[in-house]
């Protein structure tokens, strides 16, 4: 299992047509590569969580474009893309270590048979230690 601490950019967008296009176009024009994203919906706005190749630069260009955003530390865990791997290799160790998962999202890499799980947890260091122990 591969475990990394990453910086995730979160942008706050009005919940209306074209806002995601605007945000992602800002990144594209700055030559920032989007690796993964997740949108959390609310009635009038959404929070877009972004994994990008240059998070600090992304923060700058998003703010320069007039959008509210922040950087959050998250964990990326790479596990086999197979039944039960997430439960056994991630969820059980974190529960046993009393680490709370605030949110998560995942993306797969079919050619490698890997699942990449992004986790926002309440105690990162404790989570990393628990995941390394298994």
Secondary structure in CASP SS format (residue, H / E / C, confidence):
PFRMAT SS
TARGET T0000
AUTHOR 0000-0000-0000
METHOD secondary structure of the structure
MODEL  1
X C 1.00
X E 1.00
X E 1.00
X E 1.00
X E 1.00
X E 1.00
X E 1.00
X E 1.00
X E 1.00
X E 1.00
X E 1.00
X E 1.00
X E 1.00
X E 1.00
X C 1.00
X C 1.00
X C 1.00
X C 1.00
X H 1.00
X H 1.00
X H 1.00
X H 1.00
X H 1.00
X H 1.00
X H 1.00
X H 1.00
X H 1.00
X H 1.00
X H 1.00
X C 1.00
X C 1.00
X C 1.00
X C 1.00
X E 1.00
X E 1.00
X E 1.00
X E 1.00
X E 1.00
X E 1.00
X E 1.00
X E 1.00
X C 1.00
X C 1.00
X C 1.00
X E 1.00
X E 1.00
X E 1.00
X E 1.00
X E 1.00
X E 1.00
X E 1.00
X E 1.00
X C 1.00
X C 1.00
X H 1.00
X H 1.00
X H 1.00
X H 1.00
X H 1.00
X H 1.00
X H 1.00
X H 1.00
X H 1.00
X H 1.00
X C 1.00
X C 1.00
X C 1.00
X E 1.00
X E 1.00
X E 1.00
X E 1.00
X E 1.00
X E 1.00
X E 1.00
X E 1.00
X E 1.00
X E 1.00
X E 1.00
X E 1.00
X E 1.00
X C 1.00
X C 1.00
X C 1.00
X C 1.00
X H 1.00
X H 1.00
X H 1.00
X H 1.00
X H 1.00
X H 1.00
X H 1.00
X H 1.00
X H 1.00
X H 1.00
X H 1.00
X H 1.00
X C 1.00
X C 1.00
X C 1.00
X C 1.00
X E 1.00
X E 1.00
X E 1.00
X E 1.00
X E 1.00
X E 1.00
X E 1.00
X E 1.00
X E 1.00
X H 1.00
X H 1.00
X H 1.00
X C 1.00
X E 1.00
X E 1.00
X E 1.00
X E 1.00
X E 1.00
X E 1.00
X E 1.00
X E 1.00
X C 1.00
X C 1.00
X H 1.00
X H 1.00
X H 1.00
X H 1.00
X H 1.00
X H 1.00
X H 1.00
X H 1.00
X H 1.00
X H 1.00
X C 1.00
END
